[in-house]
């Protein structure tokens, strides 16, 4: 009998330790944040930044990768991490989210909309079907998701839209994307007035080139083509940037964390440019 007790004591001891830590060191009611594009470079970086201290609702179109991310967070921290597979190309994507939020009955403290980077090119006289596809995935879809979350956002909640510096600086290679970015920043200004009476704040964050694995690979490719090292290529590319480097994911995460916190109280309707000083807008 003693051996039996000893066996089960050892088996469940670690579980009791984890449970005790969760009870005594985790707030009984953690803030909840909803993040779209949770499997993208920006979204996932923000998710991992916030996961230590907050409950999260993660949205993305890749169910398998969402499940892997949720398991990683659950194995690492003691908060609640929910996920939902949402595709902005689906015109009914908001209905799926509404049913999800109604079922979970979670009060949301903040929302991060990571707007997709459209694969549109620079032809502003493209066919109507091309524009409609870009608007659905890059504007209508994300906007319908934002609209679906608003009834569940607490008073003094914060909304952050990830736009881009093409909202303030003309970049020929991103001419189509610039139209969308400008739509978002204009929408943010209007929604600041519409949502203000509900004590909700909304701001846009417009990063420049971000050193994600995608951009690091492109820099490496250009370095190889020019017979340079990665460091030499990077130095040349950032020579005209006042701070002499591209934006990092840590800088984006820190800016998002500030904008969704009470430290940003009083800031709404703004487009905050995070490009190391490159854009020439005032």
PEJO-V780635 format. One line per field, one symbol per residue. psi: psi as a letter, one per 20 degrees, with the letter a starting at -180 (. if undefined). burial: I if it has 9 or more other ideal C-beta (glycine too) atoms within 8 Angstrom, else O. A space follows every 10 residues. Layout:
BEGIN
psi: ???
burial: ???
END
This chain:
BEGIN
psi: gghgghghgh gjghhhgggg ghghipqhoq qpppprkiir ggghggghhi hhiqqqoppr ingghggggg ggghihrkrp oqqpopohio ijhhhggghg hhghlppphq pooopqoqmh ajoikrqhhg ghgghghifg ghhhgghhhg ijprqkrppp pocriiiipp ohikgghhgg ghgghggggg hhhhighjkp qpqqonqbpp mrhghhghgh ghgghjlrrg hgghgghjhi pgjkqrqqhg hgghgghghi riijpioqjq oopmkkjgqj q.
burial: OOOOOOOOOO OOOOOOOIOO IIOOOIOOOI OIIIIIIIII IIIIIIIOII IOOIIIIIII OOOOIIIOII OOIOOOOOIO IIIIIIOIOI OOIIOIIIOI IOOOOIOIII IIIIIIOIOI OOOOOIOOOI IOIIIIIIII IIIIIIOIII OOIOOIIIII IIIIIIIIIO IOOIIIIIII IIIIIOIIIO IIOOIIOOOI IIIIIIIIOI IIOOIIOOII OIIOOOOOOI OIIIIOIIOO IOOOIIIIIO IIIIIIIIII OOOIOOOIIO IIIIIIOIIO OO
END
